[in-house]
Amino acid sequence: MMRIEYGVICCAAMLALSPMSRAGSPVADAAMNGDKAGLESLLLQNVDVNAPQADGATAIQWAAYEDDLEMAEALIAAGANVRAANREGAMPLELAALNGSAAMIARLLQARAEVNEKGPHGETPLMFASRNGNLAAIGVLLDHKADVNVKESLRGTTALMWAAEQGHALAVQLLIEHGADVRAASNPDSRGGTAYLAPPIQARLRSEPKGRLGQISWPRPMPLRRP
């Protein structure tokens, strides 16, 4: 299931899911399993496309997570709510940004996803795309007026800091060209004067077994050295 605990917080235990946790949403289950034929059949029966799994995960979230544009198109056409969040506040646009998928980001925005939507600690899609470093994904968000200087609330970091911490020089340049404040400072930290950012996303996602998308919680944040 999809219980993503966002980016700048510490880890929680990985727990196996019981069969009971998968009850309640045949559409989301089909999307999770990549069963396109089953999904098409369900949509033809007008089964609720927004019915969540036990942890709040919906089919459109799974489509975004798997970067399956064809599935996303079918779900959106059937009325999928692209702003739906699971219990942890994860929304499809953040998942597309985690993947650095410009095409998925563009489609979700076309379907009225909110470009500046925020996670539980103020994380934005632009921050996640900046950490990924995909210029096309960052560009789509910026073209849709993503706030380049907003700070997440836990450490006070910006998208520019997320890109810089990962060494994405071209992403840093692009953000600066769109007004990123190079003088912005993160919040002071009593543990040594460093700001903390989440670790790389792709490796974390690849390490999770199928059906445990909801169990991902980001490990202890990495230090961002101050000059």
Residue frames as qw, qx, qy, qz and C-alpha x, y, z in Angstrom:
[[0.000, 0.887, 0.462, 0.000, 0.00, 0.00, 0.00],
 [0.407, 0.553, 0.012, 0.727, 1.00, 3.58, -0.37],
 [0.453, -0.861, -0.197, 0.123, 1.87, 5.22, 2.93],
 [0.592, 0.421, -0.135, 0.674, 4.62, 7.63, 1.95],
 [0.426, -0.827, -0.166, 0.328, 6.05, 9.62, 4.84],
 [0.497, 0.839, 0.002, 0.222, 7.69, 12.55, 3.14],
 [0.670, 0.603, -0.182, 0.394, 11.19, 13.63, 2.60],
 [0.212, 0.626, -0.449, 0.602, 12.85, 15.42, 5.49],
 [0.686, -0.516, 0.263, -0.440, 11.84, 13.24, 8.43],
 [0.121, -0.456, 0.879, -0.069, 13.44, 10.20, 10.04],
 [0.428, 0.068, -0.834, -0.342, 12.68, 6.55, 9.44],
 [0.719, -0.192, 0.349, -0.569, 9.97, 4.25, 10.73],
 [0.462, -0.173, 0.869, 0.040, 9.84, 0.47, 10.80],
 [0.447, 0.181, -0.623, -0.616, 8.92, -1.47, 7.68],
 [0.530, 0.006, 0.725, -0.441, 5.93, -3.65, 8.44],
 [0.019, 0.100, 0.895, 0.433, 4.50, -6.39, 6.26],
 [0.484, -0.012, -0.044, -0.874, 0.94, -5.80, 5.10],
 [0.422, 0.125, 0.861, -0.254, -1.84, -8.17, 6.00],
 [0.120, 0.311, 0.791, 0.513, -4.28, -9.35, 3.29],
 [0.028, -0.763, -0.603, 0.233, -6.98, -7.33, 5.01],
 [0.156, -0.629, 0.039, 0.761, -5.15, -4.10, 4.16],
 [0.076, -0.109, 0.642, 0.755, -5.77, -4.66, 0.47],
 [0.122, 0.563, 0.817, 0.015, -9.54, -4.79, 0.70],
 [0.045, 0.737, 0.379, -0.557, -11.81, -2.05, -0.51],
 [0.275, 0.771, -0.175, -0.547, -10.56, -0.82, -3.88],
 [0.830, 0.210, 0.476, 0.200, -10.49, -3.17, -6.86],
 [0.483, 0.859, 0.020, 0.166, -9.51, -0.26, -9.13],
 [0.152, -0.868, 0.465, -0.089, -6.52, 0.71, -7.00],
 [0.757, -0.279, 0.587, 0.063, -5.56, -2.95, -6.64],
 [0.791, 0.498, 0.304, 0.185, -5.61, -3.39, -10.42],
 [0.269, 0.926, -0.192, 0.182, -3.48, -0.28, -10.87],
 [0.470, -0.708, 0.526, -0.043, -1.04, -1.46, -8.19],
 [0.766, -0.089, 0.624, 0.128, -0.65, -4.80, -9.96],
 [0.022, 0.430, -0.563, -0.705, -0.35, -3.29, -13.44],
 [0.336, 0.316, 0.885, 0.068, -3.47, -5.17, -14.54],
 [0.145, 0.224, -0.211, -0.940, -4.60, -2.96, -17.39],
 [0.335, -0.207, -0.779, -0.488, -7.16, -5.39, -18.75],
 [0.322, -0.492, -0.759, 0.281, -8.72, -5.75, -15.33],
 [0.091, -0.399, -0.210, 0.888, -8.64, -2.01, -14.83],
 [0.210, 0.027, -0.470, -0.857, -10.34, -1.39, -18.17],
 [0.363, -0.363, -0.831, -0.213, -13.05, -3.88, -17.28],
 [0.269, -0.504, -0.601, 0.559, -13.65, -2.21, -13.93],
 [0.012, 0.299, -0.034, -0.954, -13.84, 1.25, -15.49],
 [0.286, -0.137, -0.665, -0.676, -16.42, -0.02, -18.02],
 [0.407, -0.480, -0.777, 0.036, -18.48, -1.19, -15.05],
 [0.145, -0.758, -0.028, -0.635, -18.28, 2.31, -13.56],
 [0.739, -0.421, -0.393, 0.350, -16.56, 1.06, -10.43],
 [0.225, -0.971, -0.017, 0.082, -15.50, 3.98, -8.21],
 [0.700, 0.528, -0.196, 0.440, -12.20, 5.17, -9.67],
 [0.013, 0.693, -0.374, 0.617, -11.36, 7.10, -6.51],
 [0.863, -0.470, -0.093, -0.162, -12.02, 4.35, -3.99],
 [0.035, 0.757, -0.617, 0.215, -8.94, 4.16, -1.75],
 [0.704, 0.018, -0.685, 0.184, -7.07, 1.19, -0.42],
 [0.620, -0.613, -0.452, 0.186, -6.87, 0.80, 3.35],
 [0.506, -0.399, -0.102, 0.758, -4.13, 3.41, 3.68],
 [0.178, 0.807, 0.144, -0.545, -5.79, 5.93, 1.37],
 [0.209, -0.321, 0.651, 0.656, -3.88, 5.01, -1.79],
 [0.649, 0.555, 0.263, -0.449, -5.85, 5.45, -5.00],
 [0.823, 0.335, 0.379, 0.259, -5.40, 4.17, -8.52],
 [0.386, 0.890, -0.034, 0.240, -4.13, 7.48, -9.88],
 [0.372, -0.813, 0.447, -0.016, -1.43, 7.52, -7.20],
 [0.796, -0.137, 0.554, 0.202, -0.27, 4.09, -8.32],
 [0.672, 0.654, 0.247, 0.245, -0.26, 5.21, -11.96],
 [0.080, 0.956, -0.230, 0.162, 1.89, 8.21, -11.04],
 [0.597, -0.611, 0.518, 0.036, 4.22, 6.09, -8.92],
 [0.783, 0.070, 0.563, 0.255, 4.69, 3.57, -11.72],
 [0.019, 0.531, -0.357, -0.768, 5.01, 6.41, -14.27],
 [0.298, 0.293, 0.866, 0.274, 2.32, 4.75, -16.38],
 [0.157, 0.229, -0.088, -0.957, 0.94, 7.55, -18.52],
 [0.366, -0.144, -0.736, -0.551, -1.48, 5.30, -20.39],
 [0.360, -0.437, -0.797, 0.212, -3.03, 4.16, -17.14],
 [0.104, -0.379, -0.316, 0.863, -3.15, 7.71, -15.84],
 [0.226, 0.037, -0.404, -0.886, -4.96, 8.84, -18.99],
 [0.419, -0.312, -0.797, -0.302, -7.61, 6.15, -18.56],
 [0.344, -0.460, -0.667, 0.475, -8.10, 6.98, -14.89],
 [0.019, -0.285, -0.084, 0.955, -8.31, 10.72, -15.47],
 [0.307, -0.094, -0.572, -0.755, -10.84, 10.18, -18.26],
 [0.481, -0.400, -0.775, -0.090, -12.87, 8.13, -15.78],
 [0.356, -0.821, -0.142, -0.423, -12.85, 10.96, -13.23],
 [0.750, -0.197, -0.388, 0.498, -9.80, 10.24, -11.07],
 [0.255, -0.965, -0.051, -0.033, -9.15, 12.91, -8.46],
 [0.699, 0.433, -0.256, 0.509, -5.59, 14.06, -9.12],
 [0.069, -0.652, 0.365, -0.661, -5.50, 15.97, -5.83],
 [0.867, -0.421, -0.161, -0.213, -6.41, 13.00, -3.65],
 [0.061, 0.633, -0.690, 0.346, -3.97, 12.34, -0.84],
 [0.717, -0.174, -0.672, 0.054, -3.38, 9.16, 1.09],
 [0.619, -0.716, -0.310, 0.093, -3.17, 9.10, 4.87],
 [0.637, -0.368, 0.009, 0.677, 0.35, 10.50, 4.87],
 [0.110, 0.832, 0.028, -0.543, -0.50, 13.36, 2.53],
 [0.338, -0.204, 0.690, 0.607, 1.07, 11.85, -0.61],
 [0.560, 0.644, 0.218, -0.473, -0.52, 13.11, -3.83],
 [0.847, 0.382, 0.305, 0.209, 0.01, 12.02, -7.43],
 [0.369, 0.899, -0.136, 0.195, 1.97, 15.10, -8.45],
 [0.372, -0.760, 0.530, -0.056, 4.60, 14.55, -5.76],
 [0.833, -0.073, 0.540, 0.098, 4.97, 10.95, -6.90],
 [0.695, 0.666, 0.164, 0.217, 5.48, 12.08, -10.49],
 [0.061, 0.933, -0.311, 0.172, 8.05, 14.61, -9.29],
 [0.676, -0.508, 0.533, 0.028, 9.89, 11.91, -7.33],
 [0.827, 0.221, 0.462, 0.232, 10.24, 10.03, -10.61],
 [0.154, -0.500, 0.347, 0.779, 11.29, 13.13, -12.51],
 [0.359, 0.374, 0.794, 0.317, 8.58, 12.37, -15.06],
 [0.060, 0.217, -0.106, -0.968, 7.89, 15.50, -17.08],
 [0.316, -0.180, -0.690, -0.626, 5.11, 13.87, -19.10],
 [0.390, -0.489, -0.772, 0.113, 3.25, 12.65, -16.01],
 [0.190, -0.411, -0.326, 0.830, 3.69, 15.99, -14.28],
 [0.139, 0.078, -0.332, -0.930, 2.31, 17.82, -17.31],
 [0.375, -0.318, -0.763, -0.419, -0.70, 15.50, -17.56],
 [0.360, -0.509, -0.685, 0.378, -1.55, 15.83, -13.88],
 [0.086, -0.349, -0.123, 0.925, -1.27, 19.61, -14.05],
 [0.237, -0.086, -0.554, -0.793, -3.51, 19.60, -17.12],
 [0.467, -0.431, -0.752, -0.176, -6.00, 17.65, -15.01],
 [0.310, -0.784, -0.034, -0.536, -5.86, 20.41, -12.37],
 [0.765, -0.310, -0.346, 0.445, -3.30, 19.11, -9.93],
 [0.187, -0.982, -0.006, 0.004, -2.00, 21.96, -7.75],
 [0.663, 0.558, -0.307, 0.393, 1.54, 22.89, -8.74],
 [0.063, 0.553, -0.518, 0.649, 2.38, 24.25, -5.28],
 [0.831, -0.431, -0.228, -0.269, 0.68, 21.56, -3.24],
 [0.022, -0.650, 0.645, -0.401, 2.52, 20.76, -0.02],
 [0.668, -0.084, -0.733, 0.099, 3.37, 17.63, 1.88],
 [0.611, -0.659, -0.429, 0.093, 3.04, 17.28, 5.65],
 [0.531, -0.564, -0.041, 0.631, 6.14, 19.43, 6.25],
 [0.184, 0.857, -0.028, -0.480, 5.66, 21.84, 3.39],
 [0.411, -0.220, 0.705, 0.534, 7.55, 19.83, 0.76],
 [0.535, 0.609, 0.023, -0.585, 6.57, 20.75, -2.78],
 [0.891, 0.368, 0.249, 0.090, 6.68, 18.92, -6.12],
 [0.408, 0.855, -0.264, 0.182, 9.43, 21.32, -7.23],
 [0.379, -0.689, 0.601, -0.141, 11.62, 20.24, -4.31],
 [0.830, -0.056, 0.556, -0.004, 11.25, 16.58, -5.21],
 [0.746, 0.642, 0.120, 0.133, 11.86, 17.23, -8.91],
 [0.117, 0.901, -0.388, 0.158, 14.91, 19.33, -8.02],
 [0.579, -0.497, 0.643, -0.061, 16.33, 16.51, -5.93],
 [0.861, 0.273, 0.423, 0.070, 15.74, 14.15, -8.86],
 [0.304, -0.512, 0.408, 0.693, 17.51, 16.63, -11.16],
 [0.435, 0.414, 0.699, 0.387, 15.43, 16.04, -14.29],
 [0.081, -0.202, 0.084, 0.972, 15.46, 19.38, -16.11],
 [0.245, -0.279, -0.633, -0.679, 12.33, 18.70, -18.12],
 [0.422, -0.565, -0.704, 0.081, 10.35, 17.85, -14.99],
 [0.297, -0.466, -0.276, 0.786, 11.62, 20.95, -13.20],
 [0.026, -0.028, 0.349, 0.936, 10.85, 23.04, -16.28],
 [0.281, -0.475, -0.717, -0.426, 7.25, 21.89, -16.49],
 [0.404, -0.641, -0.554, 0.345, 6.68, 22.85, -12.87],
 [0.254, -0.377, -0.020, 0.891, 8.35, 26.23, -13.32],
 [0.050, -0.173, -0.551, -0.815, 6.33, 26.89, -16.47],
 [0.399, -0.589, -0.642, -0.285, 3.20, 26.35, -14.36],
 [0.178, -0.748, 0.137, -0.625, 4.34, 28.94, -11.80],
 [0.804, -0.334, -0.422, 0.252, 5.84, 26.69, -9.17],
 [0.290, -0.940, 0.132, -0.120, 7.08, 28.76, -6.22],
 [0.740, 0.421, -0.398, 0.341, 10.85, 28.53, -6.53],
 [0.164, 0.483, -0.520, 0.685, 11.66, 30.05, -3.14],
 [0.742, -0.491, -0.044, -0.454, 9.13, 28.45, -0.82],
 [0.077, 0.446, -0.827, 0.332, 10.68, 26.64, 2.17],
 [0.671, -0.303, -0.668, -0.108, 9.61, 23.41, 3.74],
 [0.446, -0.775, 0.019, -0.448, 8.68, 23.88, 7.37],
 [0.906, -0.381, -0.108, 0.148, 10.89, 21.36, 9.14],
 [0.706, -0.250, 0.108, 0.653, 14.35, 22.61, 8.12],
 [0.108, 0.872, 0.031, -0.477, 13.60, 25.67, 6.05],
 [0.409, -0.224, 0.652, 0.598, 15.17, 24.31, 2.87],
 [0.498, 0.604, -0.040, -0.621, 14.29, 25.34, -0.70],
 [0.902, 0.401, 0.155, -0.022, 14.22, 23.56, -4.04],
 [0.392, 0.811, -0.404, 0.158, 17.59, 25.13, -4.85],
 [0.347, -0.590, 0.688, -0.242, 19.13, 23.50, -1.78],
 [0.873, 0.042, 0.459, -0.158, 17.66, 20.13, -2.73],
 [0.776, 0.624, -0.054, 0.074, 19.21, 20.37, -6.20],
 [0.151, 0.813, -0.512, 0.235, 22.56, 21.63, -4.89],
 [0.618, -0.465, 0.594, -0.222, 22.83, 18.90, -2.24],
 [0.893, 0.168, 0.417, 0.016, 22.62, 16.27, -4.99],
 [0.392, -0.398, 0.507, 0.657, 25.13, 18.06, -7.21],
 [0.477, 0.598, 0.607, 0.217, 22.65, 18.79, -10.01],
 [0.279, -0.329, 0.107, 0.896, 24.49, 21.79, -11.48],
 [0.034, -0.234, -0.571, -0.786, 22.16, 22.28, -14.45],
 [0.323, -0.668, -0.664, -0.090, 19.11, 22.08, -12.19],
 [0.379, -0.583, -0.250, 0.674, 20.68, 24.68, -9.91],
 [0.161, -0.102, 0.329, 0.925, 21.28, 26.93, -12.93],
 [0.159, -0.451, -0.690, -0.544, 17.71, 26.50, -14.14],
 [0.373, -0.705, -0.570, 0.199, 16.27, 27.34, -10.73],
 [0.326, -0.466, -0.055, 0.821, 18.45, 30.43, -10.44],
 [0.066, 0.115, 0.510, 0.850, 17.35, 31.55, -13.89],
 [0.326, -0.572, -0.624, -0.421, 13.78, 31.37, -12.59],
 [0.260, -0.737, 0.062, -0.621, 14.47, 33.48, -9.55],
 [0.828, -0.370, -0.380, 0.184, 15.78, 31.08, -6.92],
 [0.222, -0.929, 0.206, -0.213, 17.32, 33.03, -4.05],
 [0.754, 0.291, -0.476, 0.347, 20.98, 32.03, -3.78],
 [0.047, 0.449, -0.511, 0.732, 21.22, 33.83, -0.43],
 [0.766, -0.408, -0.137, -0.477, 18.42, 31.89, 1.22],
 [0.077, 0.393, -0.837, 0.374, 19.48, 30.08, 4.38],
 [0.629, -0.314, -0.694, -0.157, 17.98, 27.05, 6.02],
 [0.579, -0.755, -0.022, -0.307, 16.97, 27.05, 9.66],
 [0.002, -0.618, 0.719, -0.319, 19.72, 26.75, 12.30],
 [0.884, -0.133, -0.427, -0.139, 20.14, 23.25, 13.60],
 [0.505, -0.746, 0.362, -0.238, 21.23, 22.56, 17.17],
 [0.953, -0.128, 0.255, 0.106, 22.88, 19.28, 16.11],
 [0.672, -0.205, 0.361, 0.613, 25.82, 20.92, 14.41],
 [0.092, 0.661, -0.120, -0.735, 24.70, 23.80, 12.22],
 [0.044, -0.082, 0.806, 0.585, 23.66, 21.75, 9.21],
 [0.666, 0.182, 0.035, -0.722, 20.43, 21.56, 7.30],
 [0.401, -0.073, 0.913, 0.025, 19.05, 18.13, 6.53],
 [0.587, 0.324, -0.308, -0.675, 17.56, 16.82, 3.31],
 [0.917, 0.023, 0.324, -0.230, 16.11, 13.47, 2.34],
 [0.446, -0.338, 0.726, 0.400, 18.38, 10.88, 0.70],
 [0.210, 0.213, -0.639, -0.709, 18.16, 10.04, -3.02],
 [0.701, 0.114, 0.269, -0.651, 14.68, 8.89, -3.98],
 [0.739, 0.341, -0.448, -0.371, 15.16, 6.46, -6.85],
 [0.340, 0.272, -0.875, 0.212, 17.34, 4.00, -4.96],
 [0.307, -0.033, 0.677, -0.668, 14.89, 4.06, -2.08],
 [0.736, 0.246, 0.052, -0.629, 11.90, 3.35, -4.34],
 [0.652, 0.366, -0.633, -0.201, 13.72, 0.56, -6.20],
 [0.119, 0.258, -0.884, 0.371, 14.49, -1.17, -2.91],
 [0.525, 0.011, 0.492, -0.695, 10.82, -1.53, -1.96],
 [0.180, 0.138, 0.954, 0.195, 8.97, -4.76, -2.85],
 [0.264, -0.289, -0.523, -0.757, 5.79, -4.45, -4.88],
 [0.531, -0.584, -0.574, -0.219, 2.79, -3.67, -2.73],
 [0.562, -0.533, -0.349, 0.528, 4.80, -1.80, -0.10],
 [0.242, 0.549, 0.133, 0.789, 4.71, 1.62, -1.67],
 [0.425, -0.783, -0.181, -0.417, 2.76, 2.68, 1.38],
 [0.811, -0.512, -0.121, 0.256, 5.51, 1.54, 3.70],
 [0.592, 0.392, -0.084, 0.699, 8.19, 3.87, 2.36],
 [0.321, -0.940, -0.091, 0.073, 9.50, 6.29, 4.92],
 [0.518, 0.738, -0.292, 0.318, 12.63, 8.21, 4.16],
 [0.790, -0.206, -0.349, 0.459, 15.74, 7.29, 6.18],
 [0.408, -0.721, -0.134, 0.544, 17.62, 9.68, 8.38],
 [0.411, 0.909, 0.071, 0.012, 18.19, 12.87, 6.38],
 [0.770, 0.157, 0.000, 0.619, 21.57, 13.68, 4.91],
 [0.294, -0.715, -0.117, 0.624, 23.52, 16.76, 5.98],
 [0.466, 0.777, 0.183, 0.382, 23.77, 19.75, 3.72],
 [0.603, -0.266, -0.158, 0.735, 27.02, 21.49, 4.60],
 [0.044, 0.979, 0.163, -0.113, 26.94, 25.22, 5.14],
 [0.580, 0.604, -0.180, 0.515, 29.80, 27.34, 3.73]]
